[in-house]
Amino acid sequence: MSYLKKLKAAKDRKELAKLLGYEPSSLTAIIYMTPLPAKYSTFDIPKKNGGVRTIKAPEPKLKKLQTHLAHLLQACLVEIEADKLSRPVSFGFRKKGRITDNAKVHKGRRYVLNIDLADFFPSFHFGRVRGFFLKDKNFELSDQVATTIAQIACDGAALPQGSPCSPVISELIGHVLDVRLLRLSKKHHVTYSRYADDITFSTNNKAFPTALASQDPADPAKWVLGDELINKVQNSGFQINPAKTRMSCRGSRQMVTGLVINSKVNIKSEYYRNARAMCDSLFQKGWYFRDSTPPVEDGDPPTPNYIISLSPLEGILSFAYNITQSEDRREIAEQRKKPRAIRELYRRFLFYKYCVAPSQPLLITEGKTDPIYLREAIIRRTAYHPTLGTFGPTGFKFAIRFFNYEGQVHEIMDLGGGTGDLKSVPMDYLRNFKPYRKRKPFKHKPMQHPVIIVLDNDKGLQGVASFLKENFDTIISLTTKNNFYHIIENLYVIKTPESSPMTCIESMFPKIWLKHSLNGKTFNPDKPDITKEFGKEIFAKSVVKPNAGSIDFSGFDPFLDRIIAVFNHFYG
């Protein structure tokens, strides 16, 4: 039975509780036993264009309940929309709804009309939420179930901004608006989309339909919304914020949800310049500024809001990179060879974060399976290597961080996995600590922890070894047996322990586990024949991880000793 059918079949609060994974008594206690002031923590955050946005964060138990409700309603929304609109028109608050998707449908148009819905979340008051689940033909829930959903979702008056279930409920109720405005747009041959409370219409027609908007005769620079559009919005239970109504024509900057859409979807040039200025400040001084705090008294200049946390700036760069990346159709190799400015800037920031100002010692391995082996080895051999991590009240705490090959960070840093790509790390030390392509070298270099590159002592070593010899006069070969190689600043290299003929990290496992069969297949670390062999990823996740308690990891001791030798050298 589908989630929607299960919800419609629920007759009372008891059955709803079961559907949400709660005992009826527990659900009742969360809704009725907690005083309303204790259910939410209220705080304000500044808006980009002035003013504040009030956030109401639910207390943990209520947040968990609201999350369960959100998951249920999200599944219902997917079912409802499956056979409805031929293309999505609402992109906000969706798992697959991206800001770029909303912008792309309006790219390169003659006219772009932006309107904003006023007081979006507060407009979904308790009675409206309850009434929707009672009367909407897709739901038509029982009185008690509809009332209980509204009690879980609302703060007493309306949907709070900060609740996990507010977005999906606003989308469900907003679907009525989408249907009406989509019909209106088709009638007048324009394109319609919505991203939360931002509504956009666009067209290549020579004249924009007056039913939607027309130029003010008294002031041609102004556009006045048409009665037909206003009535559709108001009859759907929303109000338009006239201060944010904007018409942009071809030849001027056209924007949708903060993105420029004239010829391609892109960030504003000011956005990139601000991000670059913040990065320059961080690289030179160790702090940056994003905005200003209001003056203490009238006439006082604003006080710069200095920031040392890397997270806000990383969010800005990630956003800018992903927007530009959505329009970059080049192959990855071409993007590496001729990177765009935002990619280069983001890469410098990531180098600063992971190598210049790491919060822990960082281990950069050849691929994503190596950290799985090493984590298990450190845990199982902690009695012999307590420097690398210890057990605590909340579990095992590692004293070292492993570079994450999931996500996009490794791709931006040109670390695709494999020995050859590892030379990009020492290359970044050269590029950022010495003049390079008119860049300012980093002045702020905290370097509080070492960065350790791990190399297999096999034939793949040669590429990195040649680069290190040429640029740092560091000699590494299959036969050198140093515990570590100090390259520059806080950068080190260690190899898997030498043996004849060559070694890799898998060589440290007992041979019995390297011969372990899985579903009739055997392990091949190089180029497995998938009809009878499996590779490193399956070995790590399906052999090593589930059997870690039975595997003898003592073969990793010499390698772990090399990590500790780096610690001793760096920290003294």
Long-range contacts (C-beta under 8 A, 24 or more apart in sequence): 2-79, 3-72, 3-75, 3-76, 3-79, 4-75, 4-76, 4-79, 4-80, 4-138, 4-139, 7-72, 7-76, 7-139, 7-141, 7-145, 8-139, 8-140, 8-141, 10-141, 10-142, 10-145, 11-142, 11-144, 11-145, 12-142, 12-144, 12-145, 13-144, 13-145, 13-148, 15-145, 16-144, 16-145, 16-148, 16-149, 19-72, 20-65, 20-68, 20-69, 20-72, 21-68, 22-65, 22-68, 27-65, 27-148, 30-61, 30-62, 30-65, 30-152, 31-148, 31-151, 31-152, 34-59, 34-61, 34-62, 36-155, 36-156, 39-155, 40-155, 40-160, 40-162, 46-291, 53-161, 54-161, 55-161, 55-162, 56-155, 56-160, 56-161, 56-162, 56-163, 57-162, 58-160, 58-162, 58-163, 58-164, 62-152, 63-163, 63-164, 65-152, 66-152, 66-153, 66-163, 66-164, 66-165, 67-164, 67-165, 69-149, 69-152, 69-153, 69-164, 69-165, 70-164, 70-165, 70-167, 70-168, 73-165, 73-168, 73-169, 73-172, 74-168, 76-138, 76-139, 76-172, 77-168, 77-171, 77-172, 80-138, 80-172, 80-175, 81-175, 85-178, 85-182, 89-178, 89-181, 89-182, 89-192, 89-193, 89-194, 90-171, 90-174, 90-175, 90-178, 90-193, 90-194, 90-195, 91-193, 91-194, 91-195, 92-167, 92-171, 92-194, 92-195, 92-196, 92-197, 92-198, 93-167, 93-168, 93-170, 93-171, 93-196, 94-171, 97-195, 98-326, 99-195, 99-257, 99-258, 99-259, 99-323, 100-259, 100-265, 100-322, 100-323, 100-326, 102-193, 102-194, 102-195, 102-198, 102-200, 102-256, 102-257, 103-256, 103-257, 103-259, 103-261, 103-265, 104-261, 104-265, 105-191, 105-193, 105-202, 106-191, 106-193, 106-200, 106-202, 106-254, 106-256, 106-261, 107-261, 107-262, 107-263, 107-264, 107-265, 108-261, 108-262, 108-263, 109-191, 109-202, 109-203, 109-204, 109-250, 109-254, 109-261, 110-203, 110-204, 110-205, 110-206, 110-249, 110-250, 111-202, 111-203, 111-204, 111-205, 111-208, 111-247, 111-248, 111-249, 111-250, 112-200, 112-201, 112-202, 112-247, 112-248, 112-249, 112-254, 112-255, 112-256, 112-261, 113-200, 113-201, 113-202, 113-208, 113-212, 113-213, 113-223, 113-245, 113-246, 113-247, 114-198, 114-199, 114-200, 114-244, 114-245, 114-246, 114-247, 114-248, 114-255, 114-256, 115-198, 115-199, 115-200, 115-225, 115-233, 115-240, 115-241, 115-244, 115-245, 116-197, 116-198, 116-199, 116-240, 116-241, 116-244, 116-245, 117-197, 117-198, 117-199, 117-233, 117-238, 117-239, 117-240, 117-241, 118-238, 118-239, 118-240, 118-241, 119-239, 120-170, 120-196, 120-197, 120-238, 121-158, 121-159, 121-160, 121-161, 121-166, 121-170, 122-157, 122-158, 122-159, 123-158, 123-237, 123-238, 123-239, 124-158, 124-159, 124-166, 124-169, 124-170, 124-173, 125-154, 125-157, 125-158, 126-150, 126-154, 126-156, 126-157, 126-158, 128-173, 128-237, 129-153, 129-154, 129-158, 129-159, 129-169, 129-173, 132-172, 132-173, 136-172, 167-196, 170-196, 173-237, 176-236, 176-237, 177-232, 177-233, 177-236, 177-237, 177-238, 180-232, 180-235, 180-236, 181-229, 181-232, 181-233, 184-211, 184-212, 184-228, 184-229, 184-232, 187-211, 188-212, 193-256, 195-256, 195-257, 198-256, 198-257, 200-256, 200-257, 208-247, 213-245, 213-247, 223-247, 259-323, 264-327, 265-323, 265-326, 265-327, 266-323, 266-324, 266-327, 267-319, 267-320, 267-323, 267-324, 267-342, 271-316, 271-320, 272-320, 272-341, 272-342, 272-345, 274-316, 275-313, 275-316, 275-317, 275-320, 275-342, 275-345, 276-345, 278-313, 278-316, 279-313, 279-317, 279-345, 279-348, 279-349, 280-440, 282-310, 282-313, 282-349, 282-352, 282-444, 283-348, 283-352, 283-432, 283-440, 283-442, 283-443, 283-444, 284-440, 284-442, 284-443, 284-444, 285-443, 285-444, 286-357, 286-444, 286-446, 288-313, 310-349, 310-352, 310-353, 310-357, 313-349, 314-349, 314-353, 317-342, 317-345, 317-346, 317-349, 318-346, 320-346, 321-346, 321-408, 321-412, 322-408, 332-411, 336-414, 343-412, 346-412, 347-412, 347-413, 347-414, 347-428, 348-428, 348-432, 348-439, 350-409, 350-412, 350-413, 351-413, 351-428, 351-432, 352-432, 352-442, 354-403, 354-409, 354-413, 354-451, 355-425, 355-428, 355-429, 355-451, 355-490, 355-491, 356-432, 356-442, 356-444, 356-445, 356-446, 356-447, 357-446, 357-447, 357-448, 358-401, 358-448, 358-449, 358-451, 359-401, 359-449, 360-398, 360-399, 360-400, 360-401, 360-449, 361-399, 361-400, 361-401, 361-449, 361-450, 361-451, 361-452, 361-566, 361-567, 362-400, 362-401, 362-402, 362-403, 362-449, 362-450, 362-451, 362-452, 363-400, 363-401, 363-402, 363-403, 363-452, 363-454, 363-563, 364-403, 364-415, 364-422, 364-425, 364-451, 364-452, 364-453, 364-454, 365-402, 365-403, 365-454, 365-505, 366-417, 366-418, 366-419, 366-422, 366-454, 366-455, 366-456, 366-460, 366-505, 367-405, 367-417, 367-418, 367-536, 368-405, 368-406, 368-417, 368-537, 369-536, 369-537, 369-539, 369-540, 370-454, 370-505, 371-402, 371-403, 372-540, 372-541, 372-544, 372-545, 373-505, 373-506, 373-508, 373-509, 373-540, 373-544, 373-556, 374-402, 374-505, 374-556, 375-402, 376-544, 376-545, 376-548, 376-551, 376-553, 377-508, 377-553, 377-556, 377-559, 377-560, 378-560, 379-548, 380-548, 380-549, 380-551, 380-553, 381-553, 381-554, 381-556, 381-557, 381-560, 384-557, 384-560, 385-557, 385-560, 385-561, 385-564, 387-564, 387-567, 388-560, 388-563, 388-564, 400-563, 418-460, 419-455, 419-456, 419-460, 419-461, 419-463, 419-464, 420-460, 420-463, 420-464, 422-453, 422-455, 422-464, 423-463, 423-464, 423-467, 423-468, 425-451, 425-453, 425-491, 426-453, 426-467, 426-468, 426-471, 426-472, 426-487, 426-488, 426-491, 427-467, 429-487, 429-488, 429-489, 429-491, 430-471, 433-488, 433-489, 445-489, 447-489, 447-490, 449-490, 449-570, 450-490, 450-491, 450-492, 450-566, 450-567, 450-570, 451-490, 451-491, 451-492, 452-484, 452-492, 452-493, 452-494, 452-563, 452-566, 453-491, 453-492, 453-493, 453-494, 454-493, 454-494, 454-495, 454-496, 454-505, 455-493, 455-494, 455-495, 455-496, 456-495, 456-496, 456-502, 456-503, 456-504, 456-505, 457-495, 457-496, 457-497, 457-498, 457-499, 457-502, 457-503, 457-504, 458-502, 458-503, 458-504, 459-502, 461-495, 464-493, 468-493, 478-502, 483-561, 483-562, 483-565, 483-566, 484-562, 484-565, 484-566, 484-569, 486-569, 490-570, 492-566, 492-569, 492-570, 494-559, 494-562, 494-563, 494-566, 495-562, 496-559, 497-558, 497-559, 497-562, 505-559, 506-536, 506-539, 507-555, 508-553, 508-555, 508-556, 508-559, 509-544, 509-551, 509-555, 510-551, 510-552, 510-555, 513-543, 513-544, 513-547, 513-551, 516-543, 518-542, 518-543
